[in-house]
Amino acid sequence: MAGHWGVETVSVQKMKLLKVIPEENLLLIGGGIPGAAGSTVYVTLTNKKVPAPKANKVSKNKVKADAGKAKPAAKK
């Protein structure tokens, strides 16, 4: 079968730049980057914001309700 693969340009958005190591010309990026090992990757800035991680918030009512529940004493 004839065919030609690998010409498509792929863009990945909202990647986090974790660390820059200028001595070794390295950018550590969180997540997968498409392409073959050793291929050229272009990194550009965007205006898009990466959403902050949502913390699990416990409401005050839930805390009070849980505090009122006592564990029953063990039977002998």
Contacts in CASP RR format, 6 or more apart in sequence:
PFRMAT RR
TARGET T0000
AUTHOR 0000-0000-0000
METHOD contacts of the structure
MODEL  1
MAGHWGVETVSVQKMKLLKVIPEENLLLIGGGIPGAAGSTVYVTLTNKKV
PAPKANKVSKNKVKADAGKAKPAAKK
10 34 0 8 1.000
10 35 0 8 1.000
12 32 0 8 1.000
12 33 0 8 1.000
12 34 0 8 1.000
13 46 0 8 1.000
13 48 0 8 1.000
14 48 0 8 1.000
14 50 0 8 1.000
15 29 0 8 1.000
15 30 0 8 1.000
15 31 0 8 1.000
15 32 0 8 1.000
15 33 0 8 1.000
16 29 0 8 1.000
16 30 0 8 1.000
16 31 0 8 1.000
16 50 0 8 1.000
17 27 0 8 1.000
17 28 0 8 1.000
17 29 0 8 1.000
17 30 0 8 1.000
17 43 0 8 1.000
18 28 0 8 1.000
18 29 0 8 1.000
18 30 0 8 1.000
19 26 0 8 1.000
19 27 0 8 1.000
19 28 0 8 1.000
20 26 0 8 1.000
20 27 0 8 1.000
20 28 0 8 1.000
21 27 0 8 1.000
21 28 0 8 1.000
27 43 0 8 1.000
29 43 0 8 1.000
33 41 0 8 1.000
END
